[in-house]
């Protein structure tokens, strides 16, 4: 479980055209595999996304009829690689969509599924209002996937802002954290690098964070800058703001070393917040 491996982030700009997105992402995946990647990670909604009036409309299909899964299962077998499909739109039972990530093994089988827990309901101003929960159903369970080399903690985009999730993933054995995203350019310029490095540092984990770049159909712009960060917070690879992929070597033993140097994951202490008079932040209405 401590063998080094190479991980790659694919960076694309999804359109509403699933066939086009598949062509681009499969080509980039093949290039990453040719460069020696063992694990190839793709962004959130890489296979299809548009916005309408601040609502997210990913390309969505029932899991059993999703065209992306067999295409990438075949790619996993062809290249002999593990693939993390950052997230796909999967139609849910209540009419909303599940924002679901998949880990595929090198034989094309589904090794893990994760449904995004935290939904992006924000008011950024100047037309940057988003209400993900209007079309997307939240997940409710953290997931750690077992890879041949180490354990991978799964998350998606807005989850990045909820540090407790990553602490739980690391304490459950994850030495690598995956954070696929379609992070907005406005928030990305301010927070993307800082938050990804913070999640790596505070858990002593590698972070692999593939992110879409460019302008989405219907409005909104993604930041790009897909990142691979080591457990000490050093950025090993940065995808910039164009189509392509980045690759870096992951040595899980370096996570163990970082955690021995700063064993914060073992230093949790019980405390009470009874004296804080906690007041929940009031809900703010966001117009659809």
N, C-alpha and C positions, 0 to 999 in steps of 0.2 A: 504493500500500500504506500510505500515511500518512493517509488520509482518516478523520476522526472518525466515530464511529457511536454509537448508543445501545444499551446492553445492559440486559437485565432478568433478574432472578431470580424465578421462580415459587416460592412456598412453600406446600406442602400437607401434610396428614397422611394418609398412605396407609393404607388398610384392606385386608383380603383381597379385597374386591369390586373387580375390575378395571374393570367398567363404571362404577361410582360414581367411582372415581379418575380415569378418563378424562373423565367429564363435568366434574368439578371442575377438573382441570388444563387442559383445552381451553378452558373458560370463562375461567380466569385468563390463559391465553396470549392469548386474543382481547382481553382488557382491556389487557394489556401492549402488544400490537400497536397497539391504538387509541391508546395513550399515546405512540406513536412509536418503539417498540423495533425495532431492526434485527436483533438477535441475542437470542433468548429461551432462557434456560437453566433446566432443571428439576433437581430433586434426585435423589439416588441412590434407586433403587427407588420412584419416585414413583407407579408404576402398580400397585403391590401388594406388601405386606409384612406378615408376622407372625412372631413368635418362638415357639418351643416348647422349653422346657427349655434356654434359652441357645443354641439353634441358629436360624440365619436361614433362613426359608422365604419367599423372594420369589415372586411370581407369575411362572412361567417357562413359556416355549413355545419350540419350534424357531424359529430366525430366520425361516425362510420362511413360517411360519404364525403369526407373532406379531401379535396384533390391534392393538398399539400403533403399530407402524411405519406401516401404511397410514393410520391415523387422523391421525397427526401429519404424514405426507407431504402429506395433503390440506390440513391446516391451514397448512403452509408455503406451499403454492401459493395458498391462499385469501388469506392475509395478505401474501404476498410477503416473508417473513422467513426468516432462517436460524434453526435450532433445534438446541440441544444437549440431547438426551435424556440427562440425567445418568447414569442407568444403568437397564437392564432386566435381568430374569432371562432368560437364554437357555440352554436345555438343551444340555449338552455331551455329547461322545462317551463319557465314562466314567461317566455317570449323575449326576455332579455338575452344578452350574449355573455358567455363566459370568456374572460381574457385568460387564456390557458397556455402555459408553457409545456413543452414536451422535451424529454431527454430520450434520444434514440441510441441504441447500442450499435456496434459495428455490423451486426447482422440485420439491422433495420427494425428491430423490435422496440416497443415502447418500454423504457426502463423506469420512467417516472413522469407524473403529471403534476402541475401546480397551477392553481387558479389564483389570480392576483387578489390580494386581501384588501389593500388600501386603494380607494378610488379617488381620482383627480377631480374634485369639486372645488374650484378656486375662482377668485376674481382678481385678475392681474391688471385690469383697467385697459383702456385704449383698445377695446375689441378682444382682449385676451381673457375672456371669461369661458370657463369650461365646466361641464357638468357630466362627468363620466357615468355617474350612477343612474342617469336617465335612460341609458341604453345598455349598461354593463352591470351584471350581477356580481357581487363580491364573493371571493372565496373565504374560507374560514379555517384553513389548516396549513401550518408550516410543513415544508417538505425538504428532506435531505436525500439526494440521489447518490447511490454507490457507483462510482466509476472504477475502472481497473486500477487506477493510480491512487485515488483518494476519494473523499466524500465531498459532494458539491451541494452547497446550500442554495436553494432556488428563491428568486424574488423577481419582481417586475416593476420597473420605472418608479412610480410614486412611493412604492415601498421603501425606496432609498432614504426617505426622510424619517423613518421609524426605526431608530437604532435598536430598540429592544428586540425586534425580529431577528436581526443579525447576531445579536448576543446569544439568543436562543439557538440559532442555527450552529454557531461556533461551539457552544457548549454541548450540542448534540453530536459533535464530531466533524462538522464541515471545516475543512482547511482551505477551501476555495469557495468564494461567494460569486454567484452569477446575478448580474443586474441588467438585463436587457431593457432597452428603453426607446421611447420616441420623445425624449425630453425636449421641451420647448426651448427655442433659442434664447428667449428673454430670461428664463430662469437658469438655463444652462450656462450662459455667460457669467452669471453671478455665483452659481452654486455647484455645478456638475463636478468639477475637479475636486473642490473642497470636500464635498460629501462622500465621493467615492474613496478618496484618500482617508477620510475619517473612519469610514466603515472598515477599511483594511487595517488601519492602525489600532483602533480600539478593540478589534477581535484577533489581531495577529493572523490575518488571513490574506491570501491572494484575492483580488477582485477582478473579475472579467465582466466588462460592461459594454456590450455592443449597442450602439445608438444610431437611429436613423439620422440622416441629414436632409436639408433642403425643404422646399415649400410643399405643403400638402394640398391636394385638391380640396377646395372649399375654404381654405384659409388656415393659417398656422404654419409655423416654421420650426423644423427640428434642428437641434444643435450639432449633431454629429459628434466628433471627438470621442469615438469609441476608445475605451481605456482598458489597459491591463496594468494593475497596480500590485506591487509586492507587499508582504506583510509589514514592512517598515515604512510604507507609505510612498515608496519611490514609484514614479510612473515609468513603466517599462515600455509602453507603446501607446501612441496617441494617433487616432485615425484622421485628425484634421476635419475638414468640412467637405470632402469629396467622396465619390464612390470608390470602394476598394476594400482591402482587408489589412489588418495588422496581426502580427504573430509574436509570441514570446515564449520562452521556456518557463515552465512551472515546476519547481522542486518543492513538494510538500514538506520536506524536512526543514525548509526555511521557515515555514509557519510554526513548526514545533520549536525551532530555535528562538523565534521572536516571542513566543509564549513563555518560554523559560526565562528569557531576559526580563520580560515584563509580564508576570503571571496574573494579570488583572482578571482573567476569566475564572480564577480560583479564589478571588478576593471579595466576592459578594458578601455583604453582611445584612442581616435583617434590620429594618428600621421602620418607624411609624411616621405617617404623615398626618396623624390626627390633629396636630397643632397648626397645620398650615391653612385650615379653613378653605379647602380647595373649592373653587367655583368653576364649573364647566363653562367653556366659552359658548355663548349663545349661538344657535344656528342662524346663518345669514341666508336669506332667500336669494337664489341666483336665477334670473330669468332665462327660460329656455330659448 
